[in-house]
Structure formats: C-alpha cells, structure tokens
Amino acid sequence: MASAPAGTKPLATYRLPLLQAIAVILVGGLTFLIARLSAYLEVFWLFGLAFGVILQKSRLCFASAFRDLFLLRNGGNMRGIILGMALATLGFAVIEYRAVPTPQAGALPPLAHLMPVGPQLVVGGLLFGVGMVVAGGCVSGSLYRMGEGYVGSWVAMLGVLLGLLGATHTWNWWWTHTSMDAPIIWLPGELGYAGAVVLTLGLLGVCYLLTYWWELRAGPRPNFNFTAPEIPPTSLRDVLQRGYDKVVRQGWLFLVGALALGVLNILIYQFEHPLGVTGELSNWANRAAALLGIQAPTLVGTDMLSGCLLVFETRAGVLTSGLMLDGGLVLGSFLAAALSGEFAVRVPRKPVRYVQSLGGGLLMGYGAGIAAGCTIGQFFSGIPSLGLNGFAFGVALLVGAAAGVQIIRRIN
C-alpha cells in the first residue's frame, strides 16, 4: 500500500483482497443496476468511471499543475495538460463543424462550453485559482481523492457545495452588473474553423514553451530519473504480469493521463456535451438548501449559455447524467485505488488543514459558480471549444494560483 503523503496520516487500512473484492462488487453491481434503468445514464456512468480511473492512476490534478509552476518552478504537469487540450481541440473542431457548418452565420455550437468574456469570468477564475491551491486540489482532484479516502478532500467538497450555493444566490447581481453585455467570442465565428484551430494551437504552443522558459529562469536542474535497466521477460506469464502491473498496480505518467482525458473529452462531447463537474454539484447544493427552506432564485442569463451552469430544476429528478458522471468519477477512483493498493482513510495531521480545506473549497465553489465552470468545464473544455473564455479563465487561474502559493507558504 502506498504511504500517505506529507500532511496526512492513515487512519484505517484494509486487507487488500477484501477491499478489492468490495470495490469490484460495488462498481459492478451499480453498473448492472444503472444499465437496467437507462442506457443513456449507463453511458455517462461509464464515462464517469473512466474519468475517475484516469485521474487516480495518473494523479492528474489541475491544482498541482498550476501550483508547481510557482512552488517548485516545475512546468511538467502543465505541459501534459496543454497537450491534452491540444488533442481535444482537434476533436472538438470536427464535432463543432458538424453542428455548425457555417460559423460566420452567428450560431454557436450547442452545449459547447462558451461564456461571455467579462469580469464575472475573471473574478471566478481568480477565486478558483486561490482556492484550489489552498485546498490542495481542484474540484475534480478533490472528487478523485475522495475515492482514495482523503478526509480533507471530503471537507473541501463541503466547502465547494457551500460556495456553489452562495454563487447561486449572487449570480443575478454578477450577470446584470458585469457580464450581461460582455461578448461571447467563439473563434470560428471570427476566423473560420481553420483559423480558429491554428490560433488555439498556436496559443497553446506558446504556453507550452513559456513553461520551459519559466523553469530555466531558475537555472538548470539535476536529473534524478535514474532507473535500473529492465530485465527481459522470460515467459508469457511474465509478459502478462508486467502488463497488468503497469496498467493496474503502478501509476501512469501525468502526460498519459492528460492525453487520455483529452480523448475522453472528445468522446463524451461526441455523445452529448464536453466534460464538466460543477453543474451537478450545484444542483445538489441547492437541493439540500431547498430542504432547509432556502429556495434558489430564478437565474437570469443562463438560458443563453451552456456548460457547468447554476441551473436548479426540481423536476429534473435525482438520477441525472451529471450524477452519473460525478458519482462515477468518485467510484472509478475508488476502484483504481483499491486494485492498486493505494486506498486508505487518511486524515490531516494538523487541525488547521480542515480550515484550509473548507476555506479553499468555499473559494473554489463560489468561483466556479459565477464563472460557470472549473478547471475541467471552463478551462480544459473551454479552450478546446474554441472560445476565448477558456484562455481568459486560464490566465485568471494562473494569477490566483500564484496568490494561493503565497498563502500556503505563510500557513506552513
């Protein structure tokens, strides 16, 4: 079993075969039940499971990619995410061309993650950037760590839900005063598909090179990646065992996870809409508040947008595609962690970590709510959607993450 990272301690450990059996039976049973209920929900459930497995196996968390730029002056994780978005951009362009063959006519692709480029988006990105660094994980990162047994991530998720609830009740002010008249800039409508793809890939390429420039400003780094030469397999059983270990028991390269996530994003967009996680979380936060008599207001402007929106519909029912995706993410992470021996209930070593997780979650939830998306929906899906909103949100995330690093340096 993997040792607990700095700042946490294992509270409970489990016999590996028993835990693996529980994980397989639980995930398999739920998959069977959901398939009996609805083929549509089953597809999103399977996407969610794949989502969770990818994040858990590659340790893919956007907070670490932004944080490491300033804390460690290391851009390796960010380069992986950039390549994942570049791959998704190519797939998204094909999907959007099929939906809107003549982009200059003024139509926008249905369900693409596009948002007005205004103060509401920028403030949301700044708050989210600070929050994800302070909490120690973005929303999707917190969800997959919940599946690994991190108590701090469950606390951060409580903060996210409270922040989303606050965003619901202030959305109308933000929309009316900051974004109602801001433009939605969809690049194909301005440049055509070829121009939009070239510009998007070009900007991503510049960002990719800037990560190297940022690293090299600190001087050359020693290479500690010394590995012993691999002994050639001696039998078919040896080949199969090594393949199983690499795929199931060992971690994946961050780059592999980012590219796999890009492929998953293309597939789910082809089926219905790009990846996003906060819209469903907002629905559950407002559902819980409604039970306490706190009713969500009618949200203005949301009928003109798509993505991770703060739309609460009491008639939507409990079983939704968003629940399948978010729930599948947590259960997929749990399954992957159990099979690789990495699951353990871990609690923060210092009480201040609970406050840090809750406070960071609040900032993330509120920022994601008013920006209509997080690092997945507004950034990783927004940029491939060929909208400038993804880049604007990314710059705001970068500034917020830099501020968050200064905060955690003082806390620690």
N, C-alpha and C positions, 0 to 999 in steps of 0.2 A: 504494500500500500504506500502511496506517495506520502511524504512527510508534509505536515501543514506548513504553509508559507509564513513568513515573518508577520507578526501581528495577530496570529490566531493560534489556537491550541485545540487538539482533538478532544471533544467531549465524550464521544462514543465511537467505538469501532465495531465492525461486524465480521463474522466469519464469511469469507469471500464466497464460497459456493452457495451458501444460503442466500446471501444478498443478491447474487447473480440470478438465482432461480426466481426470487421475488420480483426482480426487475423485469425479467423476460416474461413471466406470467402476467404481471400487471400491464405492461405495454402491449403484450399480445392479446390479452383479454379486452382491453379498451379498444384496440384496433378492430377486433371482431365485432364488438358491440356497435361501434360507430359505423362500420360497414353495413350492418343490418339496418341502421337508422336512415342513412343517407349516403349515396355515392358522392355527392357534392361535398359534404362535410368530411368524408373519408379522404378526399384528395388533399384538403387543407391540413388534416391531421397528419398525413404522411409528409407533406411539406414541412410541417412543424417539427416532426421527429427528425427529419434530415437537417433542419435548421439547428436544432439542439446538438446533434451529433457533431456537426461541422464546427460549431463554436467551442464545444467542450474538447474535442480532440486536438484542435489547433490553438486553443487558448486565445481565440480571436475576440478581443475586446477593443473597441474603438477608443476607450478612455486611455488604455495603455499606449496606443499608437500616438495620440496627441500628447499625453503626459511625458512619455520618454523623450520627445523632442527637446523638452526644457529641463527635465530632471536628470537625464542621462546623456543628452545631446546625441541620441541614437534615433535614426530615422528608418531603421529596417522594417519595423512593423507598418509604418505609414506607407512605405513603398509597396508593400504587399497589398494594402487596401487600395492604393492608387491603381495598381494593375488589375485588381478585381473590378474596380469601377470602369476601367478602360474596356475590359472584356464585356461587361454588362452594357456599355454604351453601344457597342456594335449590335448586340441582340435587340436592345430597346429600339434602335433606329429602324430595324426591319419591322418590328411589331407596330410601331407608330406609323410607318409608311403605309402599312396595310390598313390601318384605321383611318388615316387622314392622308390620302394620296396627293392632295393639293394643299399644302400647309399655308400658302400665302392667302388662301381664301378667308382666313380668320378663325377657323375652327381649331379647337385644341383636342388632343387625343384623350378619349375617355379614360378616367381613373389613373392617368399619369400623375406623378407627384409634383405638381406645379403650384407655386404660391406667389402672391404679389411680393415684389422686392421692395419692402418698406421697413420702417423702424420696428414694427412688430416682429418681423422675422429676425432682425439683427439682435434685438434685445433678448429674444428667446434663445438664440444661439449663444450669446454671451453667458446667460444664466445657466444654460445646459452645460457649457464648457467648464465653468467653475464647479458646478455640482457633480459632474461625473468624476472629476479628479479628486474632489473632497470625499465623495462617497467610495471611491476606489473601484468604480465600474460604471459603464453606461447602462441604459435600460436593458438592452439585450444581454450585456455582460452580467448584469445582476440576475436576470432570469436564468441564465445557464448556470451561474454559481449557486442559485437556489437549488437547482437539481443536484449539485455536488455536495450540498449540506452546509453551506456557509450561512450561519445565523445572521451575520452582518448584512448580507445581501437581502435577507427577508426584511430586515429593519429598513434598509434603503428602499425596498419596494413599497413599504408602508408610506415612506416619505413621498415617493413618486405618486402614489394614489392620492395623497392629500394635496400635493402640488397640482395635479391634474384637476382636482375638484375646485381648487382656487382659480385655476385658469378658466374653467367653465363659467364661473360667476363674474369674471372680469373681461371675458372675451369681447363682449359687445363694446366696451369702452375702447379697448385696443383697436378693434376693427374700425370703429367710427372715427377715431382721432388720429390713427397712424397709417392704416393700410387700405382703407376703402377706395381711395383714389390712386393707390400705387399700382404700377403696371405689372402684369404677368408677362415676363419676357421668355417666350418659347423660341429658341434659336431657329428651328426650321421655318417658322413663320417669317423670320427676317432674312435668313441666308439660304433657305432651302436645306434639304437633308444632307447633301454632300458638304456644304459649307458648315453646317451645324456640327456634324461629326468631326470634321477636320479641326474646327476651333476647339471643341470639347477635348479631343485627344491631344491637341497642342497644349492647351492649358494644363491638362493632367501631366503631360510630359515635362512642362516647365516646373510644376510642383515636384515631380519625381527628382529632377536634377537639383532643385533647391534643397531637398533633404540631404543630399551629398555635400552641397556647399555648406550647409549648416553644421554638419558633422565635422568637416575638415577645418572649420574655423577653430576648433578646439585642438587641432594638431592630429598627427597620425595616431592610430590606435593599435595596440598589440593584438595579434591574432591568437586567441586561445582555443581555437577549434581544432585541437589535436585529437584525432581518433585512431584507435588501433585498426590495422588492416583486418578486413572481414575474412574469416576462414571460409573457403568454398564449401557449399553443401555436399554431403556425401550420399544422400538418398532422397527419394521423392518425398518421404515423410519429413525430412529435414527442410526441403523447399516449402512444403505446405505450412509447417510450423513457423518458419521465419516470415512467410507472408501473413499468417494470422497475427503474429506478434506485431508486425509493422502497422497493420491496419487497425487492429482491435486493442492491443495492450499498450502500444507505445504511442506517444504524442506525434502529431503531424507537424510539418513545418507551417509557420504562420502564413507563408505565401500560398501553400497548398489550400489552406482553409479559406483565404481571401478569394482565390480563383474559384474554388468550389462554391462559395457564397455568391459570386457573380453569376455562375451557371444556374444556381438555384433561383436567383432573382429573375433571370431571363425566363425560366420555365414557369414560374408562378405568374409572371406578367402575361405570358402567352396564354395561361389558363384564365386569368381574370385581372389581377392587379399586382403591382410591384410589392416587395416586402415592406412591412410596417408593423409595429407592435403597440404603439401607444394609443391608437384609436380604441381598441378593445379594452385596454386598461382604464381609459377614461370612462367608458361605458359602465364598467364595474364600480368605479369610484362613485359615479352619480347614482347608480342603482342602490348602493349601500347608503348613500346620503338620503335618497328618497324614502328608505325605510325609517329614517330618523326624522322625516318631515321636511327635509331640505330639498326642495324641488329645483331642478335645473331650469334656467331661463330659456326662452326661445333665442337661439343663436343666429345673429344676422350674418349674412355673407357666406355662410357655409354651403349654401346651395350653388354657389359659383365656383367651388373649389373641390378638390379630391385629395386623397391622402389620409394621413392619420388625424382625422378631424374630431373635434369635441362634439359629436352628434350623439345625443342620447334619445333613444326611441324605446319607450316602454313596451311597444307592441312587437319589438324585434324578437323577443323570446330569449331564452338563456343560451341555447345551443346555436352559436353563430360561427361563421368561418374564422372570425378573429379569435374566438375562444379556442378553436381547434389549433390555430397557428401558435398562439402564445402558450397554451397548455401543452401542445406537442413539443414546443421548444424545451420547456422545463423537464418533461418526461424523457425526451430524447437525450438530454444532457445526463439525466439520472441513469438511464440505461447505459450510455457510453462510459460514465464514471464507474458504475458497478462492474461492468465487464472488464475494465482495465485496472480495477483495484484502487481507484482514486476517490471513491466516495467515503466521506466521514463527516459526522456532525462536528463542525468547527465553530468555536465561539471566540470573539475578540478577547485579547489578553487584557486590554485596558478599557475601563468603563467609558472613557472619552470617545472610543471608537463607535459606540452606539449613537452618541450625539452627532458624531461626524457622519455616520451613515444616514441617519434620519435627516439631518440638515442638507447634506448633499442630494439626497433623494427628493426633498422638497423643491430645491432649486431645479433639478432635472425635470421633475414633473411639471412645474409651472412653466419652465422654458419650453419644453416640448409641447405643452398645451397651446400656448399663444403662438408658437411657430408652426403648429400643425405637423409636427414630426420630430423625430430624434435623429441620432446618428445613422439609424437604418432608414427610416422613412424619408427624412428631409435631406440627408447627405448621400448615403450610399445608393438610394433610389432616386433622389432628386437630380443629381448630376447626370446619371445615365438617361434620365427622362428628357435631357437636352434643354433644361431650363436654367437660367442664371440664378434662380433661387438656391439651388444646391451649392453653388460656389459661394454666394453671399453668406449662407448659413455656415459653410465650412470655414470661412475667414473669421466669422464671429466665434465659432468653436475654438479656433486656434488662439485667439486673444483671451477668451475665457479660460482655456486650459492653462495658459501662461500665468494668469492670475491665480488659478487654483493651485498650481505648483508652489507659488509663494506662500499661500495659506497653509498648505500641509507642511512646508518646511518650518513654519513657525509653530504649528501644532506639535510636530515631532521633535 
